[in-house]
Amino acid sequence: MAQASKNSRTTSATQKFYCSCGGEVKMKTVFENGKVKNLAECEKCKRLERRPSDFK
């Protein structure tokens, strides 16, 4: 009898992050100097940080 894996049974919820200016934070992928970087950017004030939690 086949069973579903533990990871497929859990529900995944996405968390939204907001900047102090009130804009929503989106993740961007940037290719720079031969490396791929993930950056968090506020849509309203265009502020860049490494992680969405850095906007607090």
C-alpha positions as CSV (number, residue, x, y, z in Angstrom):
1,M,0.0,0.0,0.0
2,A,1.6,3.3,-1.1
3,Q,1.6,6.2,1.3
4,A,2.2,9.9,0.8
5,S,5.4,11.3,2.2
6,K,5.4,13.4,5.4
7,N,6.4,16.5,3.4
8,S,3.4,16.2,1.0
9,R,1.0,15.9,3.9
10,T,2.0,19.2,5.5
11,T,0.5,22.4,4.3
12,S,2.8,25.1,3.2
13,A,1.9,28.7,3.9
14,T,3.8,31.6,2.4
15,Q,4.6,34.5,4.7
16,K,4.4,38.1,3.5
17,F,7.0,40.6,4.6
18,Y,6.5,44.4,4.7
19,C,9.0,47.2,4.7
20,S,8.9,50.0,7.3
21,C,7.7,52.3,4.5
22,G,4.6,50.1,4.0
23,G,5.6,48.4,0.8
24,E,5.7,44.6,0.2
25,V,9.0,42.8,0.1
26,K,9.7,40.5,-2.9
27,M,12.6,38.2,-3.5
28,K,14.7,38.8,-6.6
29,T,17.4,36.6,-8.1
30,V,20.4,38.6,-9.5
31,F,23.3,37.1,-11.6
32,E,26.3,39.2,-10.7
33,N,30.1,38.5,-11.2
34,G,29.3,34.9,-12.2
35,K,27.3,34.2,-9.0
36,V,23.6,34.0,-8.4
37,K,22.4,36.1,-5.5
38,N,19.0,36.2,-3.8
39,L,18.0,39.7,-2.7
40,A,14.9,41.0,-1.0
41,E,13.6,44.3,-2.5
42,C,10.9,46.6,-1.3
43,E,8.5,47.4,-4.2
44,K,7.7,50.9,-2.8
45,C,11.1,52.4,-1.8
46,K,13.3,50.0,-3.8
47,R,15.5,49.2,-0.7
48,L,17.6,46.0,-1.1
49,E,18.5,43.6,1.7
50,R,19.8,40.0,1.9
51,R,16.8,38.6,3.7
52,P,13.2,39.8,4.1
53,S,13.6,39.7,7.9
54,D,16.3,42.4,7.6
55,F,13.5,45.0,6.9
56,K,12.3,45.1,10.5
